Amino acid sequence: MPLILAIETATKLCSVALARDGIVLALREEESDRHTHAERVNVFVQEVMAEAGPALPDLDAVAVGIGPGSYTGLRIGLSAAKGLCYALDKPLIGLSTLGTLTRSALDVGATGPQLWPMIDARRMEVFTQAFDGEGLATGQAMPLVLNEEWAAAAQGRMVFGDGADKAASLWEGRAGITFVRGIRPSAVAMFTEAGRRFSTKSFDDLAYLVPEYGKAANVTQPKKSRP
């Protein structure tokens, strides 16, 4: 029975969980606008291991969310996961954060013919992807600007995630849209896919796994000081 540590830091939620054979043994989560992932993730790893009892060398694998989402959050989570896997010589499993967000919705009973998880990408933009009612992806992950046109055409769609929450007023009165508030990509929701990947030995290369940011970074050059 595999013992898997899961780390998800792509959003404002820092989530770490430990499970054996899919049964959650311990969980630590904190959602903060301050993006305290760098302060919390390694502490949370220590706490879930201490609560559950096993030592780090007992792990069979580490699963980590690879986005899309926050540049900083993704780098912190992936660095922590890679460091553990390298030090312990354990396999690494990279998982889509949109897939985890969808599984989080299914785990609380949210169902519909079209599931559209949405991760906040600032302003009225989100990262999203279409899934069917079973949680299987039917489209590619993409950035999307939420507007009246998209909402008007969204028949039979269920929307959720912090990206959907920020656009709550856009969903009001839309007969074709079901809006579920408060769904987040918890590490608890990673174990179904992580367990499947472990059973098929579908692991990621420790050296080459990189975050899926969703879009290029918006980097500006600093202004030159006058002589």
N, C-alpha and C positions, 0 to 999 in steps of 0.2 A: 504494500500500500504506500504510494508516494507521499512524502511530506514536502509540501510546496509552500514557499514564501511568495506572497504577491505584493507588489508595490505599484501604486497608481498615483501619479503626481502631475498629470497633464492639465488639470484645472485648479481652481482655488482650493479644492479638497485634497488634502494629503492623507492618503489611505494606505494602511499596511495591514495585511492579514496573514494568518498561518492556517493551513488546513492539511489534514491527513485523509487521503482518499476522498477528497471533496467535502469532508465534514470540517467546518470552521472550528478551530481550537481557540483562537484569540484574534482580536481586532482592535486597532487604534485608528481614529480618524479625527481630523480637525479641518474645518473650512474657515478660511480667513482672507480678507481683502489684502492683508499684509504679505501674502504669499510666504508663509513661514516654513516652507518645505525644507530649506537648507538646515533650519534649526531642529525640525521635528523628525525627518525621515529616519535617521539612524537611531534616534532615541526610541521611535516607535518600533523599529526592528528589534532592539534590545528588549523592549517591554513585552512584545508578543511572544518572543522566545522564552522569556522568564516566566510569563504567565502560563504558557502551555507546557513547559518542562524540558523539551528537547534542547540540545545544544546545536549551535550553528553547523558543526560538521555532520549532524544527523540529517540535514536537508538533502532532498533528492534533486531539487531544482529550484530556480528562482524565476518567477514570472514578473514582467514589468510592462507597464503601459507605454507605448511608443507614439501616442498621439493619434490625430492632430491635437494641438493645444498650445499651452504656454511654452515659449522657448526656454525660459529659465527653469520652469517646473520639470519639463521633459529632460533637460540635461542633468538636473539634480537626481531625478529618479533613476535614469539609465546609468548614471555614474555609480550610484549606490549599488544597483543590481550587478553591474559589471565587476565592481570591486569585490563583492561577495563571491561571485562565481569564479573569479580569477584566484582569489585567496583560498577558496575551498575546493577548487577543481570540480565545480558543479555545472550542469547544463543551464543555459539561458533560454527563456521563452519570451519573445516579444509579442505583445498583443495589442490590437487596435483599441484605442480608447472609445471610439464610437461603438465598437462591438460590445465592449464592457458596459457602456451606458445603456445600450439596448437590452442587454441581459439584466441589468439593474431594474429596468422598467418591467420586464417580463416576470422577474422574481417577486414583484409586488402586485402582480395581477393585471398589469396594463396590457391590453391586447387590442389588436386591430389589423385590418388587411395591409396597411402600409405604415410602417414605423419609421419616424424621422427623428433620430437623436440629434440634438443641436448643442454644440459647444461654443461658448462665447468667444468671439474673435474681435471684440471691441466695436464700438458704435453700433450700427445695425447689421453687422456682418457676423456670420456664424460658420463653423465647420459642420457639415452634415453629410449624410449618406442614407440612401433608401434601404430598408430591410423589410422582409415579409413578416407575417404574423408569427412565424416560428423563430425569428431572429437571424435569418440567413440574409446576407447582403445581396441586394438585387441591382446595385449601382456602385459607382465609385465615390470615394470620399472627395469632397470639394468644398471650397469656400462659397458662401452664398450671401448676398445682400437681401435681407428680409424687407419686403415692400408689399403694397396693396395688390399688385399684379400677381405675385407668387401666392399670396394668401387666398386670393379669389379663385385661383386655379387648383387649389389644394383640396380636391375632393377625396374623402375617405382616408385622410392622413391623420396620424396621431403624432403630435410633436411634444418633446420633453427635453429636459436638460437645462443648464443655466443659460444657454443661448435662447431657448424658447421662453424661459421665465422672464427675461428682460424685455421681450416683445409681447407680454401678456395682453396689452391693449389691442394688438393687431389681431389676436385670435377671438376677441369678443364678438359674439353674434355671428360667427362663421359656422354655418350648419355643417359644412364639409370637413371641419377640423375638430379633432378632440385634443384638448390641451391638458396635460398632466403636469402639475406643478411639483417642484421639489425633488425631482429625480437626479441623482448624481452617480458618477462612475465609481462605485465602491469596489475596493479590492476583493470583497467577498464575491462579487459577480464574475471574477476572473477565473474561478476554479473549474468551471465546466469546460471551457476551452483549453485551459492550461492542462487539465487532466487528459483531455483528448490528445493534445499535442505530445504529452509525456508518453502516453501509451503507444503512440506511433513513432516515438523518438524523433519527432520533428522539431529539432532545436535550432537556435540561431547561432551564427558565428559570433563569438565574443568580440572579435576584432572589428567586424564589419557591420554589426547592427547599429543603425543610427535612428534618431527620432524622425517621425513623419510630421514635420511641422505644419503642413497644410498649405503654406504659401511662403514666399520668400520674406526674409526679415526686412522690415522697413528701417533701414539704416541711413542716417544722414551724416554728412561730414561736418565736423566742428568748424565754426567760423574762425578764420585766421585773425589773429590779433594784429592790430595796426602797429607798424614800427614806431 
